[in-house]
Each structure stands twice: as structure tokens, then as C-alpha cells.
Amino acid sequence: MTSISQKNLLKLAEENKRKGYIEAAIQNLEEALRGEHSLDVILQLCELYCANKQEDQAYALIKEEPDLFSDQRVYQTYCKILQKNHFLIETLQLKHITGLDLPVKVEPVSEEDQQQIMQKFKQKKQVNQADFESLHKLNLINFKAFTQSILLDPTPDFAVRLALCEDLVRLGLKDSFKIWVVDNLEEFVPAETLLLEKEPAYREIITAVGSRLAHNPSQLPLMIGETNLVVGSLYPEVKKYVDEPDSFASDLVSFLQTKEGRSHQKLFNKIYQHLPK
């Protein structure tokens, strides 16, 4: 739904655009979005961001939409933004998930730019969302090889390994990849692996932790956060390390409250040795 004030700002933006004042048009649309959600404003703003070489902001804006597929206008805009950003990897993920070819052709950045992206990523002490997104500009061969090199390095933060593993899963790759999990070199096939949030053992652990803290809800957010750290550190081999989710959850709550992890004590100690201080 677009309010009257938003419609007025849309008209001003259209007039600015017609006169070639792209930045003024963007400012008007950004102002319109400060009031309330309007798909018309969002789609216009995405178009102008792309026209003004701010495709990264267009991407951030369209990704906030709850459903990128049911509305054809949103889907078409999303695909064009992937093209503008050279996000080939996300395009291939989208194709795998939907089974459909995109209405636009998406190309990776040049080989020289890809080498720079990979080099900068490895030099980063702390990796942010934009760094992960930059890897989506690689071609598939480079993405697979680079991801494998990161997974074979035991030093990166578990969140980096988790995010890269889930990227491989979204691609539905049938290749076998090696990864360090709590000092053990494991092997997994992305096409045969679930995303962490869909892993039954993970869901059972989260539910069990919640049940055990039902009497003390103030502790729940912290405990769920710690549970995500612990289980995320075991991904993508959660099932291998968690044979009884309820017992695992019980021991984890005990470990977090009293440092007594019972039958999982050694595993928890190892996990926390690898977590950032």
C-alpha cells in the first residue's frame, strides 16, 4: 500500500529522473521509505540505485522483501540486480532452488577482479556480509576451489566455514568437500547435506534447550545463542557428533551453567577452544 505522501514523493522522483537528477530522485524515494513499506517505492528505488552504480544498495534493499518469487515485479527486479552485481553464484543457487532459468544472463567479474576478491577475503581478519557477497562474483570453478581452500584451513572462524558450507549446499553440488570439524578432517557432499536450520538434530536440540529453560526465560536468548555457536561449529557433520539430541541439549545446558558437560565434556571443551574469545 502506498500512502498519499509516498505517492507525492514518487511523482517528485519521477520528475527528478526525467530531468536527469538521479541523486535527487533517490533522496525523495529514500524519504518515502522512512514512513512505511511501499513496494512501488522499493522497486523504483532499486532501479535508480542500479542506474546510479549503487547496485550493492539495490541488492540490500530487495533482499529485505519477505518473498522474492511470488510477485513477478519483485522477482524480475531481483534477477536484474543479481546481473548488475555479477552475482553468478547466487544466480546458480537460485536456479538450483527454483529449477528455473533466470530471465537475464549473469556473468562473473573478470578473472583479474576475481583474484583480487579472493586475495582480499583471505587477508581479512574479520569477515563481514559484504565480503561473503563479494565471493558470489566468482565463477563456479574459482568459488569451489577457493571455498575448499578455506575449509581446509583450520584457523578461520566457524561462522565463515558455516556460511561457505551453506553456500555449497544451496548450489546443490555433488562434489565431495573436506572440512575441519573440532580437530577432525571430515568429508561431506553438499547435495546430500541440509542447511543447518533444516537439520533435524539442530531443531531437536534448540527445542530441548528451550524446554529446559522454560522456568527461566530470561536466560533463554543467551543459551540459544550459545547453542547456535556450538552446533554451528559441528556443521555440516552435526549428525555424526550428536547421536541423541535431547541428551546433547541437557549436557550443553549443564556445561553452560556449571561447566559440567557430563558425557559431552571433551567435545564442548574442544569446541570452545576453537571459538573466538
Phi, psi and omega in degrees: 000133181249123182286170180297316180297323178293322178297322179294318179292326175298318179296318178298318180296319178297321178292317176302316182297317181298327180273356179090010180267075186296316182295322177295321178296319178298317180299320179296318181289322176298321177296320180297325182283346179289339181281296181202170182293135174213117182295323179301315180294316182299314182294321177295319181293320176301316180299317181288323176303314180296320179294333183260018180059035175244045184297336176294323178287326176297320180296313180300322182289314183290330181289348177282345179292134184294332181223113183270358190243327188288327178265120184298327179294318179294315182298315180297318179295317178302314180297319179295324179290322174300319179296315181297325181274354183062032182277073181296318184297316178294327177297316179293325175296316180298318179296320179294318183290317185267337184076011183246150171279142179287153180286357179230160177263126182250126180248146175289171175287175182298159180301322179297315179295324178296318179297322179293319179299314181294320180295315180296321180298316182291334181278345183290131175280324176232124184264130179251181183299320180298326178294318177297317181297326180297330179293340178287354177272354180282162170280169187295321181298312180293322181297315180296314182294318181292317179299316178299322180295323179290318182292335178276352177266116184286354187274332183299151177306145182301328181295326177294313180296319180299312182297319180291321177299316181292330174296319178295320179297317180295335177281343180067033184289140180262001176290159176263133180239146177257147182207145175276126175232115183037061175074004178247134177275111183254168179226137180215157177247115183307320182296340181254013185240140177269154169298152185305314184294342179260356180289120183306318181298319178298313180298319180294321179295314180300316179297317181294319177298316178300319180296320182289341180250016180300330181278349182223068187297338181295334179276346189301311181304317180295317181293321178295320178299315179293323178298319178297322178296314184292309183291322178299329178291339181267350182290142007266018184250037182305314183300328182290326184262347181236097180270333178230093184306321182294316178295319178300314181296318179299315180293324181293316178299317178298317180297317182290330182271323188231358185070012178253101183265008177051234186292346180253015185304310182298319180296314180297319178300315179299315181300313183288338173295330184264348181282147179297140182285000000 
